[in-house]
Amino acid sequence: MKCNSTRRSFVKAAVTGGAAVAAASSILSWTAGVGPLLQNVATGTSDGKQREAIKMTETKYGKYFLREPWGVPGTANPDPDAPVYIGLGQEVPVKDWDEPITQVLRPIYKPMVMIPKGHRHNCAEILYFIGGNPMNFKDFGAEVELIMGEEREKHIITATTWVFVPKNVFHCPVNFKRVDRPIMFGHIMFTPTYASSGAAIPG
């Protein structure tokens, strides 16, 4: 959400919608062996999948499949044990993907304040808050406070919710006040990279 050209909080590649949430529901158990995956984040492959990825890129449409979109923990969460993000478009667009979009998905497993200072972007953004049960996305075991607008309008989220944030609209902090059961949080931005979304923080 907050832009920083040196940040590596969001990473490459994930499908959106229900499939993304279902895939991400087990992210808490996937952090083991992240090191080798980080080495291959540019290609979106792990050591065990290199051969498969190379074979796919030799086909006509294989370049549109991005495998194992791992990255690094986000700087918005200081917890050293936090799982890595999955997503795309943090610093560079995905090769051969022409759509100008960035995306990130992460689990929220305990209370925290994310992006303590509000900011705005030079592009639209969609925030999504989704119940962490892949068999029932309405199972939302949390309470989230989101600030919108220069007026600091407060919104409380207690159910699976998408939020559209228009271009240049002030937003945040986002405060995960209560987390009874893990939920999934993420964003979609209509820009080639997160770093190019130009966050500005009011003084």
trRosetta pair geometry for C-beta under 8 A, 3 or more apart (Angstrom, degrees):
i j d omega theta_ij theta_ji phi_ij phi_ji
1 76 6.9 62 37 -83 99 155
1 114 7.3 94 27 141 139 108
1 115 5.1 -63 86 -57 130 151
1 119 7.2 137 144 57 90 121
1 125 7.5 90 -125 -174 77 159
1 127 7.9 20 -95 -93 119 111
1 171 7.9 -103 -167 97 123 108
1 172 6.3 123 147 -60 143 142
1 174 7.7 147 -30 3 172 125
1 187 6.2 129 -77 -24 82 160
1 199 7.4 88 144 -96 55 142
2 7 7.9 127 96 -46 81 165
2 76 6.8 141 28 -86 108 111
2 115 5.0 163 -30 -121 112 109
2 117 7.6 72 -100 71 137 88
2 119 5.3 115 -110 10 80 157
2 172 7.5 -88 -58 59 94 171
2 199 5.1 171 -153 135 49 171
2 201 7.3 19 -136 -67 110 113
3 7 7.6 -159 -174 26 35 133
3 119 7.5 -167 12 153 81 149
3 121 7.0 119 -35 -110 122 90
3 194 6.4 -172 -115 154 81 77
3 195 6.3 120 -163 -137 97 34
3 197 5.2 -162 -83 71 129 85
3 198 6.0 46 38 16 169 4
3 199 3.4 167 14 8 96 101
4 7 3.8 87 76 -23 105 113
4 75 7.4 -45 53 57 147 148
4 195 7.3 -63 86 -117 31 79
4 199 7.7 -34 -39 44 60 124
5 91 7.8 87 -167 -123 60 89
5 195 4.6 78 -116 -157 61 118
7 10 7.9 44 126 11 108 76
7 74 7.9 28 -179 -152 112 69
7 75 5.5 -107 -134 15 103 132
7 90 7.3 -115 107 -176 84 111
7 194 7.6 -75 84 108 116 125
7 195 7.3 177 50 -88 89 90
8 11 7.4 44 169 -80 80 82
8 71 6.8 -162 157 178 92 108
8 72 4.9 39 115 47 114 131
8 75 7.9 97 48 -27 56 104
8 90 6.1 82 -147 139 49 149
8 91 6.9 -26 -108 -35 75 123
9 71 8.0 74 158 131 21 133
9 72 7.3 -86 -106 85 30 88
9 73 7.5 -32 -129 130 69 40
9 74 3.3 61 -156 -134 103 78
9 75 5.0 -96 -71 15 116 77
9 76 6.0 67 -146 -1 155 91
9 85 6.5 80 161 -15 60 146
9 90 6.8 176 62 -134 51 131
9 104 7.7 15 124 -128 84 157
9 194 7.9 -99 64 111 89 162
10 71 6.8 33 159 106 23 171
10 74 6.9 34 -58 -100 58 108
10 85 5.5 -88 -125 121 48 162
10 87 4.7 -56 -173 86 91 145
10 88 7.8 -29 148 55 101 16
10 89 7.2 -19 118 77 121 65
10 90 4.0 170 79 -88 79 104
10 102 6.5 70 123 172 147 117
10 103 7.9 173 -178 93 125 29
10 104 4.1 -86 -132 -81 111 131
10 194 5.2 104 48 -28 135 156
11 41 6.3 -86 -157 -154 111 125
11 69 6.2 148 118 160 100 84
11 70 6.4 -43 142 138 156 26
11 71 2.1 -140 -76 -48 146 142
11 72 6.7 143 -70 18 121 58
11 84 6.9 15 -5 165 152 104
11 85 5.0 153 13 88 102 100
11 86 6.3 -69 73 -136 110 27
11 87 5.1 109 58 54 57 81
11 88 7.2 -18 117 -78 43 31
11 90 5.8 -12 -79 -17 28 132
11 104 7.3 97 30 -116 60 92
12 41 5.9 140 19 178 119 84
12 42 7.8 119 -18 -114 157 21
12 44 5.5 -108 115 -86 130 97
12 66 6.4 -121 148 177 103 140
12 69 4.9 -130 103 -149 65 93
12 71 6.5 140 14 -68 63 108
12 87 6.8 6 -45 94 2 51
12 88 4.7 41 -152 -113 49 67
12 89 7.4 112 -111 -15 61 40
12 90 7.3 -93 -56 9 62 96
12 94 6.2 124 -152 -92 105 95
13 44 5.4 25 19 -119 156 129
13 66 3.7 -113 -145 116 154 143
13 69 3.3 -148 76 -104 90 133
13 86 7.2 -61 84 179 58 85
13 87 6.8 91 35 127 24 20
13 88 4.1 72 -64 -74 41 108
13 94 6.0 94 -78 -96 99 135
13 103 8.0 47 -131 66 14 108
14 20 5.0 85 149 -130 111 111
14 23 7.3 -170 -155 79 106 136
14 24 7.5 27 -155 -60 147 113
14 69 5.1 -134 -61 61 71 150
14 86 4.5 91 -68 135 130 107
14 87 5.5 -42 5 -93 113 33
14 88 6.5 -157 11 -20 63 94
14 103 6.0 -126 53 110 93 121
14 104 7.9 96 22 -127 129 23
14 105 5.6 -90 85 14 167 122
15 19 5.0 -17 102 92 133 120
15 20 5.0 -155 89 -66 69 89
15 23 7.4 94 48 9 102 144
16 19 7.9 66 87 56 24 90
16 20 5.2 -26 -132 -18 22 142
16 103 6.2 -110 -78 -140 102 153
16 188 6.8 26 -112 -84 138 132
17 20 6.0 113 56 10 44 99
17 21 7.6 -95 127 0 34 95
18 21 5.7 -59 -150 38 38 108
18 22 6.1 36 156 -19 72 107
18 137 7.2 -104 -119 -48 90 145
19 22 5.8 -56 -146 38 31 110
19 23 6.2 29 157 -18 66 108
20 23 5.9 -58 -149 38 29 108
20 24 6.1 18 157 -14 65 113
20 86 7.8 -168 -160 98 95 125
20 105 5.6 -175 161 -58 115 162
20 186 7.9 -68 136 29 134 168
21 24 5.8 -62 -143 42 30 106
21 25 6.6 51 154 -49 64 92
21 105 7.3 -142 -88 -155 54 139
21 130 5.3 -87 -116 122 138 153
21 134 6.5 167 123 -111 88 80
21 137 6.4 48 123 -107 159 118
21 184 5.4 -175 -132 46 91 166
22 25 5.8 -34 -155 -3 32 118
22 134 4.3 92 -121 -146 71 123
23 26 7.7 -76 175 33 37 91
23 86 7.8 -76 112 77 114 168
24 27 4.9 -9 -167 -33 66 121
24 86 6.2 -143 -98 35 105 130
24 105 4.9 -108 -80 134 159 127
24 106 7.6 -120 -168 -97 135 14
24 107 6.8 180 155 -55 102 86
24 184 5.7 96 100 -121 131 132
25 132 6.1 132 -129 -177 86 73
25 133 7.6 60 -134 -144 133 15
25 134 4.3 -86 -34 -46 162 114
25 184 7.4 -72 -85 -58 63 125
26 29 5.4 -47 177 41 85 107
26 30 6.3 93 121 -36 83 105
27 30 5.2 -62 -147 29 43 119
27 31 7.7 64 162 -48 67 81
27 83 4.9 113 140 155 102 157
27 84 7.8 -129 -175 62 112 64
27 86 7.0 -130 -108 -13 131 113
27 106 7.5 -132 110 -144 163 46
27 107 5.4 -175 66 -20 121 117
28 31 7.3 -33 -173 -14 31 107
28 83 5.6 -108 -101 -54 45 139
28 107 5.9 -46 -57 46 92 166
28 109 6.8 91 -95 -73 128 148
28 182 7.2 -100 -46 -96 136 170
29 32 7.7 -25 170 6 55 103
30 83 7.0 68 60 -149 86 122
31 34 5.6 -27 -169 -43 58 120
31 83 5.1 -125 -68 -120 115 77
31 84 6.5 144 -114 -1 85 89
33 36 6.0 -27 178 29 85 105
33 37 6.9 85 129 -16 79 104
34 37 5.4 -70 -159 44 45 113
34 38 6.0 51 149 -31 80 101
34 70 6.4 -168 -144 178 82 139
34 84 5.8 142 -134 -25 136 138
35 38 5.9 -55 -152 26 29 111
35 39 7.1 30 153 -21 61 100
36 39 5.7 -50 -160 25 39 115
36 40 7.0 11 153 1 66 109
36 46 6.1 66 117 -156 107 85
36 47 5.1 -54 175 -16 132 114
37 40 6.1 -76 -157 48 37 97
37 41 6.9 68 146 -67 70 77
37 46 5.1 -34 -97 -100 81 93
37 68 6.2 -115 -137 148 115 124
37 70 4.0 20 147 61 132 153
38 41 5.7 -13 -153 -31 41 113
38 70 6.7 -90 -70 115 54 114
38 71 7.4 78 -111 -153 78 26
38 72 6.6 62 -119 -71 118 86
40 43 5.3 -58 -174 52 83 99
40 44 7.2 -78 139 46 90 11
40 45 4.9 -85 162 73 135 64
40 46 6.0 173 56 -98 147 27
40 47 7.1 -168 -32 -53 143 55
40 50 7.5 -118 -125 -83 146 95
40 68 7.9 36 97 90 119 120
41 44 7.0 32 -166 -77 37 43
41 70 6.2 -105 -99 83 91 73
41 71 5.8 86 -132 -101 136 62
43 50 7.9 43 111 -120 147 79
43 53 6.5 96 154 145 113 155
44 53 7.3 162 85 -128 83 141
44 66 4.2 -81 -172 -168 166 84
44 67 5.2 123 133 53 95 56
44 68 6.3 147 170 66 65 65
44 69 5.7 -17 -138 -92 99 65
44 94 7.7 30 -47 -136 138 106
45 49 4.8 -142 -160 91 92 101
45 50 5.4 115 137 -90 139 55
45 52 7.9 174 -137 67 122 87
45 53 4.3 -77 -89 -28 140 158
45 67 5.2 43 -98 75 69 115
45 68 6.2 88 -131 48 27 113
46 49 5.0 71 52 18 77 104
46 50 7.6 -108 92 -40 38 73
46 67 7.6 -103 6 126 76 109
46 68 5.0 -17 -24 82 99 169
46 70 7.7 59 -72 8 96 132
47 50 6.1 -23 -156 -22 34 112
49 52 5.0 -56 -164 46 70 115
49 53 5.6 73 137 -28 88 102
49 67 5.4 -140 141 137 149 149
49 68 6.3 150 32 -1 154 130
50 53 5.8 -61 -149 37 29 110
50 54 6.3 28 157 -19 66 106
51 54 5.8 -54 -149 35 30 110
51 55 6.4 31 153 -19 64 106
52 55 5.7 -57 -152 36 31 112
52 56 6.4 30 152 -21 66 106
52 67 7.3 100 97 -75 113 167
53 56 5.7 -54 -149 34 33 111
53 57 6.5 29 156 -18 66 104
53 67 5.6 -120 -87 23 109 137
54 57 6.0 -57 -149 35 31 108
54 58 6.9 34 151 -24 62 104
55 58 5.8 -58 -160 27 34 114
55 59 7.5 32 147 -21 62 99
55 62 7.3 -147 112 -133 52 157
56 59 5.9 -54 -164 24 42 111
56 62 3.2 169 159 -155 68 119
56 63 7.7 166 129 -50 89 35
56 65 5.6 -74 168 58 148 126
57 62 4.8 -133 -72 107 24 120
57 63 5.4 68 -129 -77 76 74
58 62 6.5 20 41 34 43 153
59 62 4.0 105 52 -26 96 111
61 64 5.4 -39 -179 24 77 117
61 65 7.7 73 133 -20 78 97
62 65 5.9 -59 -163 28 50 110
63 95 7.3 -90 -169 112 107 91
63 96 4.2 -35 153 107 127 167
64 96 6.9 -112 -73 118 59 116
64 97 7.1 112 -126 -87 69 85
66 69 5.7 50 129 -75 112 104
66 88 7.1 76 93 -92 169 126
66 94 6.1 -66 -76 -148 145 136
66 97 8.0 -30 -43 -44 126 134
69 86 4.8 91 92 -160 101 90
69 87 6.6 -177 143 36 128 20
69 88 6.4 -60 -152 -65 139 84
70 84 5.6 45 -165 109 83 147
70 86 6.7 -43 -95 -99 39 79
71 84 5.3 171 71 176 59 112
71 85 5.0 -23 61 66 122 88
71 86 7.0 159 10 -102 99 33
71 87 6.9 -37 -1 44 144 85
71 90 7.0 108 -138 -12 151 148
72 84 5.9 -77 -138 -130 8 104
72 85 7.5 1 67 26 38 93
73 77 6.6 -104 176 75 100 103
73 79 7.9 -131 -166 79 139 69
73 80 7.6 164 46 -143 175 36
73 82 4.9 108 -140 80 119 105
73 83 7.5 154 -100 105 87 20
73 84 5.7 -91 -65 -100 54 58
73 85 7.4 126 -128 -15 27 81
74 77 5.2 67 76 20 94 95
74 82 7.2 -76 39 120 78 144
74 85 5.6 72 -48 -42 103 122
74 104 7.9 79 -79 -177 133 147
74 106 6.8 -60 -7 -76 133 163
75 78 7.9 23 -170 -80 49 60
76 114 5.0 46 158 -156 120 88
76 115 5.7 -26 -137 -51 121 72
77 82 4.7 104 120 -90 131 168
77 106 7.9 -162 -12 153 148 153
77 112 6.4 31 -123 160 89 162
77 114 6.8 -23 -69 -107 80 96
79 82 4.2 106 83 -43 102 100
79 110 7.8 116 -80 53 158 123
79 112 7.5 -87 -25 -93 120 144
82 106 8.0 15 172 -173 109 126
83 106 6.9 169 83 -154 97 85
83 107 5.9 44 42 36 133 109
85 104 5.2 -27 -171 -158 130 104
85 105 7.0 133 -165 63 77 43
85 106 5.0 -52 -110 -74 75 109
86 104 7.3 149 85 -153 41 54
86 105 5.3 -20 68 59 89 96
86 106 7.6 165 25 -75 64 61
87 90 7.0 89 99 -49 114 96
87 102 7.0 39 163 173 112 77
87 103 4.9 -158 -151 103 86 61
87 104 3.3 -22 -85 -101 156 56
87 105 6.0 161 -70 10 88 65
87 186 7.1 176 -89 -148 116 115
88 94 5.3 -23 -163 -47 126 118
88 97 7.8 -3 169 64 147 162
88 101 7.5 46 89 104 113 82
88 102 6.2 -152 96 -142 65 54
88 103 5.3 27 39 45 86 88
88 104 8.0 -155 25 -69 43 58
89 92 7.7 -116 -133 90 42 29
89 93 5.9 9 -112 -112 85 53
89 94 6.8 -61 -62 -23 75 84
89 101 6.3 -148 -36 107 161 46
89 102 3.1 -134 94 -104 129 80
89 103 6.7 81 27 13 115 59
89 189 7.6 -151 106 63 138 100
89 191 7.6 141 164 92 134 69
89 192 6.4 -159 -146 157 112 40
89 193 5.0 -157 179 -112 78 48
89 194 6.0 120 121 -25 83 77
90 102 6.8 113 -69 -148 38 125
90 104 7.8 70 -75 -76 96 116
90 193 6.5 12 118 -162 17 89
90 194 4.9 -22 -135 25 48 121
90 195 6.9 65 159 -27 54 92
91 193 5.9 14 -176 -160 10 134
91 194 7.5 -34 -56 47 40 90
91 195 5.5 45 -116 -14 54 134
92 193 6.2 -13 -88 -92 12 132
93 97 6.3 -144 164 73 99 94
93 100 7.5 -65 -106 -116 130 55
93 192 4.6 -56 -68 -173 115 96
93 193 6.1 -104 -55 -58 65 88
94 97 4.0 30 82 22 106 130
100 190 6.3 57 106 178 95 61
100 191 5.8 -39 162 -153 102 17
100 192 4.6 -58 -137 -64 84 67
101 188 6.5 -17 -168 -169 106 91
101 189 6.9 151 -158 79 55 50
101 190 6.1 -26 -102 -114 72 46
101 191 7.5 88 -110 45 24 33
101 192 7.8 10 12 -105 25 30
102 187 7.8 16 105 104 92 94
102 188 7.3 163 84 -155 53 43
102 189 4.6 -3 54 55 98 101
102 191 6.2 -20 -2 70 107 78
102 192 7.5 56 -47 129 93 19
102 193 6.1 82 -72 -148 126 24
102 194 4.8 162 178 -57 169 77
102 197 7.4 -93 25 -44 140 128
103 186 6.8 28 -179 166 74 123
103 187 7.2 -162 -140 94 45 51
103 188 5.0 -2 -103 -106 85 74
103 189 7.6 -164 -69 22 45 67
104 186 5.0 -166 96 -148 60 90
104 187 5.7 16 46 45 95 77
104 194 7.8 28 -34 -72 123 139
105 184 6.1 -3 -169 -175 95 112
105 185 7.7 158 -151 85 50 36
105 186 3.9 -29 -97 -79 55 144
106 184 7.2 153 79 -154 32 67
106 185 5.9 -28 67 67 82 81
106 186 6.3 140 14 -80 67 81
107 132 6.7 60 -135 -117 97 126
107 182 5.1 -4 -172 -174 111 124
107 183 7.4 149 -156 80 63 33
107 184 6.0 -48 -101 -99 55 64
107 185 7.7 99 -150 21 12 79
108 112 7.3 -137 -150 35 98 110
108 142 6.9 49 101 -106 123 164
108 176 5.3 -154 -178 -115 137 159
108 179 6.0 -136 133 -111 94 140
108 182 6.5 158 78 -154 49 68
108 183 5.2 -13 57 63 104 82
108 184 7.2 165 12 -107 83 13
108 185 5.0 51 -29 -6 119 119
109 179 6.4 133 165 145 18 146
109 182 4.4 -16 -102 -101 75 103
110 176 7.8 104 107 111 35 129
110 179 5.5 -161 -127 61 16 137
111 176 5.4 -169 -137 107 48 85
111 177 6.0 -2 -133 -179 113 18
111 178 6.3 -10 -84 -91 111 24
111 179 5.5 -165 -57 6 58 99
112 175 8.0 -150 104 -150 38 51
112 176 5.2 22 48 49 65 113
113 116 5.5 56 132 -90 121 81
113 173 5.5 -3 -172 177 100 138
113 174 7.6 152 -160 83 54 45
113 175 4.9 -15 -110 -110 80 79
113 176 7.5 -155 -78 27 32 68
114 172 7.5 -92 103 -138 75 115
114 173 6.9 147 73 -168 48 83
114 174 4.8 -20 64 70 101 97
114 175 7.6 -169 23 -82 68 32
114 176 6.9 51 -10 -10 104 100
114 185 7.9 167 4 128 167 158
115 118 7.5 79 139 -98 107 31
115 119 6.9 -93 -175 11 126 111
115 172 4.3 -40 109 -164 124 148
115 173 5.5 179 94 -124 72 65
115 174 6.2 48 47 20 103 87
116 172 7.9 70 92 156 6 107
116 173 5.1 -7 -139 -94 29 129
117 172 7.1 47 104 114 32 113
117 173 7.0 39 -16 -64 10 90
117 201 5.1 38 130 -152 127 126
118 147 6.0 -87 -84 95 123 123
118 152 7.7 -133 -36 -102 155 81
118 170 5.2 46 152 180 128 96
118 171 6.1 -179 -151 92 97 19
118 172 4.5 164 -113 77 59 74
118 173 6.5 -92 -64 -31 70 52
118 201 7.0 139 88 -140 48 75
118 202 6.7 -1 84 27 99 104
119 170 7.2 -176 104 -141 11 66
119 171 7.2 -36 64 61 54 64
119 172 6.1 2 23 46 76 127
119 199 4.3 20 161 -173 138 106
119 200 6.2 155 -160 72 84 34
119 201 4.6 -46 -96 -86 92 70
119 202 7.8 -171 -105 0 44 69
120 168 5.1 38 167 -155 133 37
120 169 6.1 170 -128 72 105 23
120 170 5.0 -58 -63 -84 105 50
120 171 7.0 107 -94 14 61 75
120 199 6.8 149 70 -146 34 59
120 200 5.5 -21 56 54 88 87
120 202 8.0 58 -5 -35 104 91
121 124 7.7 -168 87 -57 119 4
121 125 5.7 88 35 -33 147 122
121 165 7.5 80 29 116 112 119
121 167 6.8 -92 94 -135 78 56
121 168 7.3 -107 73 -62 43 35
121 189 6.8 -94 166 -139 165 124
121 191 7.7 -127 170 -17 124 144
121 197 4.5 -22 -151 163 116 103
121 198 6.1 114 -155 70 58 73
121 199 5.6 -30 -88 -87 71 66
122 167 6.4 13 179 -157 30 100
122 168 6.8 35 -109 -64 42 80
122 191 7.6 85 81 -89 85 141
122 197 6.2 -178 43 -174 79 48
122 198 3.9 27 -4 57 118 133
123 167 5.6 -41 -142 -105 13 96
123 189 5.8 88 98 -180 121 93
123 190 5.0 -150 172 72 118 78
123 191 4.3 -176 10 -50 167 111
123 197 5.3 -89 32 -134 111 88
123 198 7.8 112 -4 36 84 99
124 164 7.0 -15 -173 -171 112 87
124 165 6.7 155 -163 85 61 60
124 166 5.6 -38 -111 -137 91 38
124 167 5.2 -57 -59 -48 64 75
124 189 7.3 171 93 -146 50 58
124 190 5.1 25 58 23 90 121
125 164 7.8 150 85 -161 48 45
125 165 4.4 -12 66 61 93 111
125 171 7.8 -135 68 43 130 151
125 187 5.7 -11 -175 -171 105 119
125 188 7.0 157 -160 81 56 49
125 189 4.8 -16 -107 -100 83 83
125 190 7.6 -138 -76 9 43 76
125 197 7.6 67 -72 -164 113 144
126 162 6.0 -10 -175 -173 105 103
126 163 6.9 154 -160 78 55 49
126 164 5.6 -23 -104 -102 78 60
126 165 7.2 -173 -83 19 27 78
126 187 6.4 154 81 -158 52 63
126 188 4.4 0 53 53 105 98
126 189 7.7 -159 24 -69 65 42
127 146 7.4 160 94 -127 158 150
127 162 7.1 156 83 -161 51 51
127 163 4.3 -8 58 57 100 104
127 165 6.5 55 -12 -18 101 115
127 171 8.0 -161 -25 156 138 150
127 174 7.6 -170 -158 -91 153 149
127 185 7.6 -13 -174 -166 91 86
127 186 7.6 169 -154 92 53 38
127 187 5.2 -28 -100 -99 60 88
128 161 7.3 -175 -147 96 52 49
128 162 4.9 -16 -103 -107 85 75
128 163 7.4 -169 -76 20 39 70
128 184 7.7 -5 113 111 96 92
128 185 7.1 168 88 -149 57 43
128 186 5.5 -10 57 62 97 80
128 187 7.2 169 14 -89 75 37
128 188 7.6 39 -11 -5 113 96
129 140 7.5 65 136 -141 96 125
129 142 7.7 -122 -178 78 116 126
129 144 5.9 -130 -129 26 155 159
129 157 5.3 71 67 149 162 149
129 160 6.5 -167 101 -140 70 42
129 161 4.9 10 54 54 106 85
129 162 7.8 -168 26 -77 67 33
129 163 7.7 38 -2 -9 101 104
129 183 6.3 17 -174 149 78 136
129 184 7.6 158 -156 85 35 55
129 185 5.7 -1 -106 -105 67 80
130 137 5.5 -41 -172 -161 96 105
130 140 7.7 -118 176 -99 24 99
130 160 5.1 38 -127 -135 52 102
130 183 6.4 158 77 -177 43 88
130 184 4.4 -20 65 64 100 102
130 185 7.6 -177 23 -74 74 36
130 186 8.0 -12 9 19 112 98
131 136 6.6 -46 110 113 143 68
131 137 4.7 144 53 -176 101 41
131 138 5.7 -2 -1 84 151 7
131 139 4.3 131 179 69 142 55
131 140 4.1 -99 -79 -71 95 63
131 141 7.2 87 -136 -1 88 69
131 160 5.2 -66 -13 -67 89 109
131 181 8.0 24 -158 95 81 117
131 183 5.9 -63 -119 -123 28 89
131 184 7.7 5 80 20 18 88
132 139 7.4 -79 52 94 57 97
132 141 7.4 -58 27 31 104 101
132 181 6.0 -150 47 134 120 93
132 182 4.2 85 -81 101 174 79
132 183 4.8 -127 -37 -104 97 29
132 184 5.7 136 -95 -26 73 80
133 136 4.7 -3 103 57 125 78
133 137 6.9 -153 72 -79 73 29
133 139 4.0 14 23 60 134 136
133 181 7.5 9 -44 139 96 141
134 137 7.5 15 -133 -68 29 77
136 139 4.4 73 102 -19 106 110
137 160 5.4 62 144 -94 90 159
138 159 7.0 -9 -154 -160 75 94
138 160 5.7 -97 -108 4 47 125
139 181 7.2 -37 144 85 100 149
140 158 6.7 131 111 159 123 45
140 159 5.1 150 41 -133 153 35
140 160 5.2 -155 -65 -43 129 68
140 183 6.2 41 -145 -107 71 126
141 179 7.0 71 112 -170 86 49
141 180 3.9 -105 169 73 106 98
141 181 3.2 70 51 31 151 95
141 182 7.7 34 62 34 113 25
141 183 6.8 -167 53 -55 68 97
142 157 7.9 9 103 104 94 90
142 158 7.5 -160 92 -131 50 52
142 176 6.3 -35 -174 -158 129 93
142 178 5.9 170 -154 95 55 67
142 179 4.7 0 -110 -109 106 60
142 180 6.5 -155 -74 22 51 73
142 181 7.3 -114 -43 57 82 60
142 183 4.8 -85 3 -14 139 136
143 156 6.6 -15 -169 -169 93 99
143 157 7.3 151 -159 78 43 56
143 158 5.4 -6 -108 -96 75 88
143 176 7.9 125 81 -166 49 49
143 177 4.9 -46 96 66 98 105
143 178 4.2 36 33 42 101 105
144 156 7.2 146 78 -160 48 49
144 157 4.1 -18 64 59 102 107
144 158 7.7 -175 25 -68 71 44
144 174 6.5 -3 -177 -177 108 90
144 175 6.8 155 -161 81 57 51
144 176 5.4 -24 -106 -106 86 57
144 177 6.7 173 -104 12 26 83
145 154 6.2 -22 -164 -162 102 97
145 155 7.2 147 -156 77 52 47
145 156 5.8 -22 -99 -101 70 67
145 157 7.6 -165 -73 17 22 80
145 173 7.9 33 100 99 93 89
145 174 7.3 168 86 -156 53 44
145 175 4.2 -6 57 58 101 105
145 177 5.7 59 -7 -31 104 119
146 154 7.8 139 75 -157 42 49
146 155 4.9 -25 65 66 90 100
146 157 6.3 40 -3 -16 112 116
146 163 6.7 -101 125 -75 168 171
146 171 7.1 -7 175 -168 99 97
146 172 7.4 -49 -154 -93 74 42
146 173 8.0 -136 -133 106 44 46
146 174 5.0 0 -105 -113 81 82
146 175 7.7 -163 -68 25 40 68
147 152 5.3 -28 -161 -153 118 66
147 153 6.9 136 -160 67 59 44
147 154 6.0 -28 -101 -97 69 59
147 155 7.6 174 -87 20 21 78
147 171 6.7 154 92 -160 66 47
147 172 6.1 7 58 128 96 12
147 173 5.9 53 16 43 118 55
147 174 7.7 -133 19 -72 73 48
148 153 4.9 -37 69 68 84 100
148 155 6.1 29 -1 -7 116 120
148 163 7.9 -138 -81 -173 129 131
148 165 7.5 -145 -125 -112 102 93
148 169 7.1 -1 -166 155 87 115
148 170 7.3 129 -173 93 39 71
148 171 5.3 -4 -112 -110 62 84
149 152 6.9 -109 84 -27 75 19
149 153 4.9 36 42 10 121 107
149 169 6.6 -40 -87 -171 59 94
149 170 5.7 72 -159 65 13 98
149 171 7.6 36 -23 -79 38 63
150 170 5.2 104 -64 23 57 145
150 202 7.7 104 -119 -56 87 163
155 163 7.9 138 94 -110 155 135
157 161 4.9 -117 -142 29 116 147
157 163 8.0 -83 -81 -48 137 122
165 169 5.4 -151 -175 72 76 118
165 171 5.1 -54 -131 -28 135 156
166 169 4.7 83 63 -18 79 127
170 202 6.7 -6 -115 -17 129 126
174 185 8.0 145 137 -160 147 144
176 179 5.6 20 160 -53 114 111
176 185 7.8 -97 -76 -49 126 150
179 182 6.9 32 177 -97 115 38
179 183 6.8 -125 -135 8 98 97
189 194 6.5 104 47 -103 148 69
189 197 5.5 -33 171 -95 149 144
191 194 7.4 116 84 -92 116 27
191 196 5.4 -161 163 88 122 99
191 197 4.7 165 47 -84 160 85
192 196 5.9 21 59 43 88 146
193 196 4.7 88 63 6 88 102
193 197 7.5 -134 100 -24 52 83
194 197 5.6 -44 -161 4 42 120
